[in-house]
């Protein structure tokens, strides 16, 4: 069974001198052996997926997240951080992740910035040469083709406990 905690955030807009309040829900989901931790926070612009993603039904997990991201993209924070700290994900999950990244790359405010954070084990990170990095990023670059905002990709090398040991950044 999947348990979602949904917190409320308020978005304020000043439209013709009126203060309008729009309810926006944050999403938090504890990880399981087959599903990632999810922490999508509208107020901070932090969107975190961590752990393993090998669900029996990827649509059940990712469709609500995709719908949330589509709404978020209409009035996103100035800086959005998508943190993909997934040790493993299956093909079905990768399809949904691509949809989420594509939606975020089309955030409506052209002044916004999207940072995509990718985490690797330190051994894998240390053994990456320029070609390996290009290969790792080629799928992301294909997805964000024709983006409407500035995008940066941060790569992290982590130890066995998830601590960041090294990092590098690529601007697109």
C-alpha positions in Angstrom: 0.0 0.0 0.0 1.3 3.5 -0.8 0.9 6.2 1.7 1.1 9.8 0.6 1.3 12.8 2.9 0.0 15.9 1.3 0.8 19.3 2.9 -0.8 22.5 1.9 1.1 25.5 0.6 -0.4 28.8 -0.4 0.5 30.7 -3.6 -0.4 34.3 -3.6 -1.0 36.4 -6.7 -1.8 40.0 -7.0 -4.3 40.3 -9.8 -5.7 43.8 -10.5 -5.1 44.8 -6.9 -6.7 41.7 -5.4 -4.9 39.1 -3.3 -5.9 35.7 -4.6 -5.0 32.6 -2.6 -4.5 29.4 -4.4 -4.0 26.1 -2.6 -1.0 24.1 -3.7 -0.2 20.8 -2.2 3.2 19.5 -1.3 3.7 15.8 -1.7 5.7 13.6 0.7 5.9 9.8 0.4 8.1 7.5 2.5 10.3 5.1 0.5 9.6 1.3 0.4 11.8 -1.5 -1.0 10.4 -0.8 -4.4 9.3 2.8 -4.4 11.4 6.0 -3.9 11.1 8.6 -1.2 9.2 11.5 -2.7 9.4 15.1 -1.4 8.0 17.7 -3.7 7.8 21.0 -1.9 6.2 24.0 -3.7 7.5 26.6 -1.2 11.2 25.7 -1.5 11.2 24.5 -5.1 12.9 21.3 -4.0 11.7 18.1 -5.8 13.4 15.0 -4.4 13.2 11.4 -5.6 15.5 9.1 -3.6 16.1 5.4 -3.2 14.9 2.6 -5.5 12.2 2.8 -8.1 11.1 -0.6 -9.3 7.3 -0.4 -8.6 4.9 -3.0 -9.8 2.8 -0.2 -11.3 4.9 2.9 -12.1 1.8 4.8 -13.3 0.3 4.6 -9.7 3.5 6.2 -8.3 4.4 8.7 -11.0 1.2 10.0 -12.6 0.3 12.1 -9.5 3.8 13.4 -9.5 3.7 14.3 -13.2 0.3 16.0 -12.7 1.8 18.0 -9.8 4.8 19.0 -11.8 2.6 20.2 -14.7 0.7 22.5 -12.2 3.9 23.6 -10.6 5.4 24.5 -14.0 2.7 27.1 -14.5 3.9 29.2 -11.5 7.2 27.7 -10.4 9.7 29.1 -7.9 12.6 31.2 -9.4 14.9 28.3 -8.8 13.8 24.7 -9.0 16.0 21.8 -7.8 15.1 18.3 -9.1 17.2 15.9 -7.1 17.3 12.4 -8.6 19.1 10.4 -6.0 18.0 7.0 -7.3 20.3 4.1 -6.8 18.3 2.1 -9.3 15.2 2.6 -11.5 13.4 0.3 -14.0 12.4 1.2 -17.5 8.8 2.1 -16.6 10.1 4.6 -14.0 12.6 6.1 -16.5 9.7 6.8 -18.8 7.9 8.8 -16.1 11.1 10.5 -15.0 11.6 11.7 -18.6 8.1 13.1 -18.6 8.7 14.9 -15.4 12.0 16.4 -16.6 10.4 17.5 -19.9 7.6 19.2 -18.1 10.0 21.0 -15.8 12.1 22.1 -18.7 9.0 24.0 -20.0 8.4 26.1 -16.8 6.4 29.1 -18.0 8.6 31.8 -16.5 11.6 32.2 -18.8 13.6 33.8 -16.0 13.4 30.6 -13.9 16.3 28.2 -13.5 16.1 24.4 -13.2 18.9 22.5 -11.6 18.9 18.7 -12.2 21.0 16.9 -9.5 22.2 13.5 -10.4 23.9 11.2 -7.8 26.5 8.5 -8.5 28.5 6.2 -6.3 32.0 7.8 -5.8 33.7 4.9 -7.7 31.5 5.4 -10.7 31.9 9.2 -10.5 35.7 9.0 -10.2 35.9 6.7 -13.2 33.8 9.0 -15.4 35.7 10.6 -18.3 34.3 13.3 -20.6 32.7 10.7 -22.9 31.1 8.9 -19.9 29.6 12.2 -18.7 28.4 13.0 -22.2 26.7 9.5 -22.4 25.2 9.9 -19.0 23.8 13.4 -19.9 22.8 12.7 -23.5 19.4 11.3 -22.5 18.7 14.3 -20.2 19.8 16.7 -23.0 17.5 15.0 -25.5 14.6 15.3 -23.1 15.2 19.0 -22.3 15.7 20.0 -26.0 13.7 23.1 -26.7 13.5 24.1 -23.0 12.0 27.5 -22.2 14.3 28.2 -19.2 18.0 28.0 -18.2 19.1 24.5 -17.0 22.1 23.3 -15.0 23.0 19.8 -14.3 25.0 19.0 -11.1 26.7 15.6 -10.8 27.6 14.2 -7.4 29.9 11.4 -6.3 28.6 9.9 -3.0 30.0 7.4 -0.5 28.2 4.3 0.7 26.3 6.4 3.3 25.0 8.9 0.7 27.4 11.7 1.7 28.6 13.9 -1.2 32.3 13.5 -1.7 32.8 15.3 -5.1 30.6 17.4 -7.4 30.7 19.1 -10.8 28.3 21.2 -12.7 27.3 21.4 -16.4 25.3 24.4 -17.7 23.0 23.9 -20.6 
